[in-house]
Each structure stands twice: as C-alpha cells, then as structure tokens.
C-alpha cells in the first residue's frame, strides 16, 4: 500500500473519530427510570391496582384454562389414547397439548363470543367497570361448567364447604363449582380412556396367546402387537372418530 493510501486512510479514521461525539449528541438515546412516587389522586391508585390485578390474571391464565374449559377432558383422553396404543412418545406431548388447546378454542368459541359481547366490549367502551365486567364474564363460563358437572360432584363440594343448600344455580359459589367441574371432567375422561383401551387390550391378549402357543417366550408381545394396533387405528380413522366424539360430548 502506498504512502498516499495510508495518509488517506488515516484522515478518514480521524474524521470518523471526530464526528462520533457529534452524532451521539444529535441522536438522543432513550432512558428508563423506575421509581415510587406519592400518588396525586385516588384515580392513580385505582389505576395501579387495576394493572396489578391484570398481571395477576395473566399469570393465572394457564390455570384458568385448565380448570374452567374443556382442556382437561381433551388432554387426558389423548394421553390415554397414546398409552393404549403403546407408542411411547408418539405423538409428542407438544402435539397432543397443541391439539387439545386448539380444540378447546373451537369448543369454547361460543362462550368466548358471549364474554366478548357482554363484558369485554362494554368495558372497553367504559360503560361498565372492571368488577362488573368480571361478574358478567363469569356468567357464560358458569353456564358451560354447570352443563358438564355432575350433581353428585357438586353436592360433594357443597357439603365439604359446609354451605347451605342453594335454591338455584346463582347461589352456587364459583369456588365450589370449579373443583366439582374438574373432577367431573376427570371422571368423564377416565371413562373414555377405559373404552379406548378395550380394543387394543384385545389385540395384546391375542398376540400374547399366539406367541405363547408358538413358544416364542423371548419376543416381547408389544413389538408384535404395535403394528396391528396402528393398522386398526388407521383403518377405522381413529382421530376422526375420537375428536368428533369428544367435541360432540360437549354439546357442540
């Protein structure tokens, strides 16, 4: 490289170093400050409380999804199906949970639509406050849970809570309804799981008997029965039947 090129390169670098402070002064950099100041009015305190409640609800959203929607029945049934077929980790947990989640959104769409019309939109339009919006939003959710909850389970938690016998559904507390709904969903999903196990259990028994009669004691029956179970599931279009039956079981 010639001396002329070296001098030109040095001039360019010097110009950049000299111009950087000017560019830094011309372009303002954002800053972030956190602090606790004294509230000037009660409205500021109420707004802060609403923000805290919002973050609390968002942190509890997964639990709410599990406890108050159709997700429990779906994901437990899919787990029973995978165990009955004996495919270990196929389909993966992510696939089963994702399928259960989207089916939950499909099944709960009418309920979410009622919540949006009766609670969310009036609250966004400042026609009702946050407490009224929450109370209104619970109405369609409670209706859904009442349809899927057995009276026996509801009576159990009413007796455990030592609450007086309600005269109507409005007098049943939500804290009593949610656990009753949960165990009702678990019983229903276990019943479906038992029915799912029967045809695959018959295949396992037939394969085991054949292997014993042939004297093949060292060959695991699961390795032989698995292809037949998969073939049966595909021939009867198992996903179509199971998903359709699950969705219809919610009255959709």
C-alpha positions as a Markdown table, in Angstrom:
| # | Residue | x | y | z |
|---|---|---|---|---|
| 1 | Unk | 0.0 | 0.0 | 0.0 |
| 2 | Unk | 1.4 | 3.5 | -1.0 |
| 3 | Unk | 2.0 | 6.4 | 1.4 |
| 4 | Unk | -0.8 | 8.3 | -0.3 |
| 5 | Unk | -3.3 | 5.5 | 0.5 |
| 6 | Unk | -2.0 | 5.3 | 4.1 |
| 7 | Unk | -2.5 | 9.0 | 4.6 |
| 8 | Unk | -6.0 | 8.9 | 3.1 |
| 9 | Unk | -7.0 | 6.0 | 5.4 |
| 10 | Unk | -5.6 | 7.9 | 8.5 |
| 11 | Unk | -7.6 | 11.0 | 7.5 |
| 12 | Unk | -10.8 | 9.0 | 7.2 |
| 13 | Unk | -10.4 | 7.3 | 10.5 |
| 14 | Unk | -9.6 | 10.6 | 12.2 |
| 15 | Unk | -12.7 | 12.2 | 10.7 |
| 16 | Unk | -14.9 | 9.3 | 12.0 |
| 17 | Unk | -13.5 | 9.6 | 15.5 |
| 18 | Unk | -14.0 | 13.3 | 15.5 |
| 19 | Unk | -17.6 | 13.0 | 14.1 |
| 20 | Unk | -18.8 | 10.3 | 16.5 |
| 21 | Unk | -19.4 | 12.6 | 19.5 |
| 22 | Unk | -21.4 | 15.0 | 17.3 |
| 23 | Unk | -23.5 | 12.1 | 16.0 |
| 24 | Unk | -24.1 | 10.9 | 19.6 |
| 25 | Unk | -25.2 | 14.4 | 20.6 |
| 26 | Unk | -27.5 | 14.7 | 17.6 |
| 27 | Unk | -29.3 | 11.3 | 18.1 |
| 28 | Unk | -31.0 | 11.2 | 21.6 |
| 29 | Unk | -30.7 | 7.9 | 23.4 |
| 30 | Unk | -33.7 | 6.5 | 25.3 |
| 31 | Unk | -33.6 | 6.2 | 29.0 |
| 32 | Unk | -35.6 | 4.2 | 31.5 |
| 33 | Unk | -36.3 | 5.2 | 35.1 |
| 34 | Unk | -38.1 | 3.3 | 37.8 |
| 35 | Unk | -39.4 | 4.9 | 41.0 |
| 36 | Unk | -42.1 | 5.1 | 43.6 |
| 37 | Unk | -43.7 | 8.5 | 43.9 |
| 38 | Unk | -46.6 | 9.7 | 46.0 |
| 39 | Unk | -50.0 | 9.4 | 44.3 |
| 40 | Unk | -51.5 | 12.8 | 43.5 |
| 41 | Unk | -55.1 | 11.5 | 43.3 |
| 42 | Unk | -57.2 | 8.4 | 44.1 |
| 43 | Unk | -57.5 | 7.7 | 40.4 |
| 44 | Unk | -53.8 | 7.0 | 40.1 |
| 45 | Unk | -54.1 | 4.4 | 43.0 |
| 46 | Unk | -57.1 | 2.7 | 41.4 |
| 47 | Unk | -55.3 | 2.5 | 38.0 |
| 48 | Unk | -52.2 | 0.9 | 39.7 |
| 49 | Unk | -54.4 | -1.6 | 41.4 |
| 50 | Unk | -56.1 | -2.5 | 38.1 |
| 51 | Unk | -52.7 | -3.0 | 36.5 |
| 52 | Unk | -51.6 | -5.3 | 39.3 |
| 53 | Unk | -54.9 | -7.3 | 39.0 |
| 54 | Unk | -54.4 | -7.6 | 35.3 |
| 55 | Unk | -50.9 | -9.0 | 35.7 |
| 56 | Unk | -52.2 | -11.4 | 38.3 |
| 57 | Unk | -54.9 | -12.7 | 36.0 |
| 58 | Unk | -52.4 | -13.1 | 33.1 |
| 59 | Unk | -50.1 | -15.1 | 35.4 |
| 60 | Unk | -53.1 | -17.3 | 36.3 |
| 61 | Unk | -54.3 | -17.7 | 32.7 |
| 62 | Unk | -52.9 | -21.2 | 32.3 |
| 63 | Unk | -54.6 | -22.4 | 35.4 |
| 64 | Unk | -57.9 | -20.8 | 34.4 |
| 65 | Unk | -57.6 | -22.5 | 31.0 |
| 66 | Unk | -57.1 | -25.9 | 32.7 |
| 67 | Unk | -59.8 | -25.5 | 35.3 |
| 68 | Unk | -62.7 | -23.8 | 33.6 |
| 69 | Unk | -62.6 | -25.1 | 30.0 |
| 70 | Unk | -62.7 | -28.4 | 28.1 |
| 71 | Unk | -58.9 | -28.7 | 28.0 |
| 72 | Unk | -58.8 | -31.2 | 30.9 |
| 73 | Unk | -61.0 | -33.8 | 29.2 |
| 74 | Unk | -59.2 | -33.5 | 25.9 |
| 75 | Unk | -55.6 | -33.7 | 27.1 |
| 76 | Unk | -56.3 | -36.6 | 29.5 |
| 77 | Unk | -58.2 | -38.6 | 26.8 |
| 78 | Unk | -55.3 | -38.1 | 24.3 |
| 79 | Unk | -52.8 | -39.3 | 26.9 |
| 80 | Unk | -54.9 | -42.4 | 27.5 |
| 81 | Unk | -55.1 | -43.0 | 23.7 |
| 82 | Unk | -51.3 | -42.8 | 23.4 |
| 83 | Unk | -50.8 | -45.2 | 26.3 |
| 84 | Unk | -53.4 | -47.7 | 24.9 |
| 85 | Unk | -51.7 | -47.8 | 21.6 |
| 86 | Unk | -48.3 | -48.1 | 23.2 |
| 87 | Unk | -46.4 | -45.7 | 21.0 |
| 88 | Unk | -44.5 | -44.3 | 24.0 |
| 89 | Unk | -43.8 | -40.6 | 23.0 |
| 90 | Unk | -45.7 | -40.6 | 19.7 |
| 91 | Unk | -47.4 | -38.2 | 19.1 |
| 92 | Unk | -45.1 | -36.0 | 21.3 |
| 93 | Unk | -46.5 | -34.1 | 24.2 |
| 94 | Unk | -46.3 | -30.8 | 22.3 |
| 95 | Unk | -48.5 | -32.1 | 19.6 |
| 96 | Unk | -51.1 | -33.5 | 22.0 |
| 97 | Unk | -51.2 | -30.3 | 24.1 |
| 98 | Unk | -51.4 | -28.2 | 20.9 |
| 99 | Unk | -54.3 | -30.2 | 19.5 |
| 100 | Unk | -56.1 | -30.1 | 22.9 |
| 101 | Unk | -55.6 | -26.3 | 23.0 |
| 102 | Unk | -56.9 | -25.6 | 19.6 |
| 103 | Unk | -59.9 | -27.9 | 20.1 |
| 104 | Unk | -60.5 | -26.1 | 23.4 |
| 105 | Unk | -60.6 | -22.8 | 21.5 |
| 106 | Unk | -63.0 | -24.4 | 19.0 |
| 107 | Unk | -65.3 | -25.8 | 21.7 |
| 108 | Unk | -65.3 | -22.7 | 23.8 |
| 109 | Unk | -65.7 | -20.2 | 20.9 |
| 110 | Unk | -69.5 | -19.6 | 21.7 |
| 111 | Unk | -68.6 | -19.0 | 25.3 |
| 112 | Unk | -65.8 | -16.6 | 24.4 |
| 113 | Unk | -68.1 | -14.8 | 22.0 |
| 114 | Unk | -70.6 | -14.2 | 24.7 |
| 115 | Unk | -67.9 | -12.9 | 27.0 |
| 116 | Unk | -66.7 | -10.5 | 24.3 |
| 117 | Unk | -70.1 | -9.1 | 23.6 |
| 118 | Unk | -71.4 | -8.8 | 27.2 |
| 119 | Unk | -68.2 | -8.0 | 29.2 |
| 120 | Unk | -65.2 | -7.0 | 27.1 |
| 121 | Unk | -66.7 | -4.6 | 24.6 |
| 122 | Unk | -68.8 | -2.7 | 27.3 |
| 123 | Unk | -65.7 | -2.5 | 29.5 |
| 124 | Unk | -63.5 | -1.1 | 26.6 |
| 125 | Unk | -66.3 | 1.4 | 25.9 |
| 126 | Unk | -66.2 | 2.4 | 29.6 |
| 127 | Unk | -69.8 | 1.5 | 30.0 |
| 128 | Unk | -69.1 | -0.8 | 33.0 |
| 129 | Unk | -66.2 | -1.0 | 35.5 |
| 130 | Unk | -63.8 | -3.9 | 35.9 |
| 131 | Unk | -65.8 | -5.6 | 38.7 |
| 132 | Unk | -69.0 | -5.5 | 36.6 |
| 133 | Unk | -67.1 | -6.9 | 33.6 |
| 134 | Unk | -65.7 | -9.8 | 35.6 |
| 135 | Unk | -69.1 | -10.6 | 37.1 |
| 136 | Unk | -70.7 | -10.5 | 33.6 |
| 137 | Unk | -67.9 | -12.6 | 32.0 |
| 138 | Unk | -68.4 | -15.4 | 34.6 |
| 139 | Unk | -72.0 | -15.9 | 33.6 |
| 140 | Unk | -71.4 | -17.8 | 30.3 |
| 141 | Unk | -68.4 | -19.7 | 31.8 |
| 142 | Unk | -70.6 | -20.9 | 34.7 |
| 143 | Unk | -73.3 | -22.0 | 32.3 |
| 144 | Unk | -70.8 | -24.1 | 30.4 |
| 145 | Unk | -69.4 | -25.7 | 33.6 |
| 146 | Unk | -72.9 | -26.4 | 35.0 |
| 147 | Unk | -73.7 | -28.4 | 31.8 |
| 148 | Unk | -70.7 | -30.6 | 32.3 |
| 149 | Unk | -70.8 | -31.0 | 36.1 |
| 150 | Unk | -72.5 | -33.9 | 37.8 |
| 151 | Unk | -74.9 | -33.1 | 40.6 |
| 152 | Unk | -73.1 | -35.7 | 42.8 |
| 153 | Unk | -69.8 | -33.9 | 42.5 |
| 154 | Unk | -71.5 | -30.5 | 43.1 |
| 155 | Unk | -73.2 | -31.9 | 46.3 |
| 156 | Unk | -69.8 | -33.2 | 47.5 |
| 157 | Unk | -68.1 | -29.8 | 47.5 |
| 158 | Unk | -71.2 | -28.1 | 48.9 |
| 159 | Unk | -71.1 | -30.5 | 51.8 |
| 160 | Unk | -67.3 | -30.0 | 52.2 |
| 161 | Unk | -67.7 | -26.2 | 52.2 |
| 162 | Unk | -70.5 | -26.6 | 54.7 |
| 163 | Unk | -72.5 | -24.2 | 52.7 |
| 164 | Unk | -76.3 | -24.0 | 52.9 |
| 165 | Unk | -78.2 | -25.8 | 50.2 |
| 166 | Unk | -78.6 | -23.4 | 47.3 |
| 167 | Unk | -82.1 | -22.8 | 45.9 |
| 168 | Unk | -80.8 | -22.1 | 42.3 |
| 169 | Unk | -77.6 | -22.1 | 40.3 |
| 170 | Unk | -76.9 | -18.4 | 41.0 |
| 171 | Unk | -76.4 | -19.2 | 44.7 |
| 172 | Unk | -73.7 | -21.8 | 44.0 |
| 173 | Unk | -70.3 | -20.1 | 44.6 |
| 174 | Unk | -67.7 | -20.3 | 41.8 |
| 175 | Unk | -65.1 | -21.6 | 44.2 |
| 176 | Unk | -67.4 | -24.6 | 44.7 |
| 177 | Unk | -68.3 | -25.0 | 41.1 |
| 178 | Unk | -64.8 | -25.2 | 39.7 |
| 179 | Unk | -63.5 | -28.2 | 41.7 |
| 180 | Unk | -66.8 | -30.0 | 41.1 |
| 181 | Unk | -66.4 | -29.4 | 37.3 |
| 182 | Unk | -62.8 | -30.6 | 37.4 |
| 183 | Unk | -63.5 | -34.0 | 39.0 |
| 184 | Unk | -66.5 | -34.4 | 36.7 |
| 185 | Unk | -64.2 | -33.8 | 33.7 |
| 186 | Unk | -61.6 | -36.3 | 35.1 |
| 187 | Unk | -64.3 | -39.0 | 35.6 |
| 188 | Unk | -65.6 | -38.5 | 32.0 |
| 189 | Unk | -62.1 | -38.6 | 30.6 |
| 190 | Unk | -61.3 | -41.8 | 32.5 |
| 191 | Unk | -64.5 | -43.4 | 31.3 |
| 192 | Unk | -63.5 | -42.6 | 27.7 |
| 193 | Unk | -60.0 | -43.9 | 28.3 |
| 194 | Unk | -61.4 | -47.2 | 29.5 |
| 195 | Unk | -63.4 | -47.6 | 26.3 |
| 196 | Unk | -60.3 | -46.7 | 24.3 |
| 197 | Unk | -58.2 | -49.4 | 26.0 |
| 198 | Unk | -60.6 | -52.3 | 25.3 |
| 199 | Unk | -59.9 | -52.9 | 21.5 |
| 200 | Unk | -56.1 | -52.5 | 21.9 |
| 201 | Unk | -56.2 | -54.8 | 25.0 |
| 202 | Unk | -57.9 | -57.5 | 23.0 |
| 203 | Unk | -55.1 | -57.2 | 20.3 |
| 204 | Unk | -52.4 | -57.5 | 23.0 |
| 205 | Unk | -54.1 | -60.6 | 24.5 |
| 206 | Unk | -54.5 | -62.3 | 21.1 |
| 207 | Unk | -50.8 | -61.6 | 20.2 |
| 208 | Unk | -49.6 | -62.8 | 23.6 |
| 209 | Unk | -51.6 | -66.1 | 23.3 |
| 210 | Unk | -50.2 | -66.7 | 19.8 |
| 211 | Unk | -46.6 | -66.1 | 20.9 |
| 212 | Unk | -47.0 | -68.4 | 23.9 |
| 213 | Unk | -48.5 | -71.2 | 21.8 |
| 214 | Unk | -45.6 | -70.9 | 19.3 |
| 215 | Unk | -43.1 | -71.0 | 22.2 |
| 216 | Unk | -41.6 | -67.6 | 21.4 |
| 217 | Unk | -41.1 | -66.6 | 25.0 |
| 218 | Unk | -38.2 | -64.1 | 24.4 |
| 219 | Unk | -40.1 | -62.0 | 21.9 |
| 220 | Unk | -41.9 | -59.0 | 23.6 |
| 221 | Unk | -45.6 | -59.1 | 22.6 |
| 222 | Unk | -45.6 | -55.3 | 22.5 |
| 223 | Unk | -43.3 | -55.3 | 19.5 |
| 224 | Unk | -45.6 | -57.6 | 17.5 |
| 225 | Unk | -48.9 | -56.1 | 18.6 |
| 226 | Unk | -47.9 | -52.5 | 18.0 |
| 227 | Unk | -48.1 | -52.6 | 14.2 |
| 228 | Unk | -51.6 | -54.3 | 14.4 |
| 229 | Unk | -52.8 | -51.7 | 16.8 |
| 230 | Unk | -51.6 | -48.9 | 14.5 |
| 231 | Unk | -53.2 | -50.6 | 11.5 |
| 232 | Unk | -56.5 | -50.9 | 13.3 |
| 233 | Unk | -56.4 | -47.3 | 14.4 |
| 234 | Unk | -55.7 | -46.1 | 10.8 |
| 235 | Unk | -58.4 | -48.4 | 9.2 |
| 236 | Unk | -61.1 | -47.1 | 11.5 |
| 237 | Unk | -59.9 | -43.5 | 11.1 |
| 238 | Unk | -59.3 | -43.2 | 14.8 |
| 239 | Unk | -58.5 | -39.5 | 15.0 |
| 240 | Unk | -61.7 | -38.6 | 13.2 |
| 241 | Unk | -63.8 | -40.8 | 15.5 |
| 242 | Unk | -62.2 | -39.7 | 18.7 |
| 243 | Unk | -62.0 | -35.9 | 18.0 |
| 244 | Unk | -65.6 | -36.0 | 16.7 |
| 245 | Unk | -66.9 | -37.8 | 19.7 |
| 246 | Unk | -65.0 | -35.6 | 22.1 |
| 247 | Unk | -66.3 | -32.4 | 20.6 |
| 248 | Unk | -69.9 | -33.8 | 20.4 |
| 249 | Unk | -69.7 | -34.8 | 24.1 |
| 250 | Unk | -69.6 | -31.0 | 25.0 |
| 251 | Unk | -72.9 | -30.5 | 23.1 |
| 252 | Unk | -71.2 | -28.5 | 20.2 |
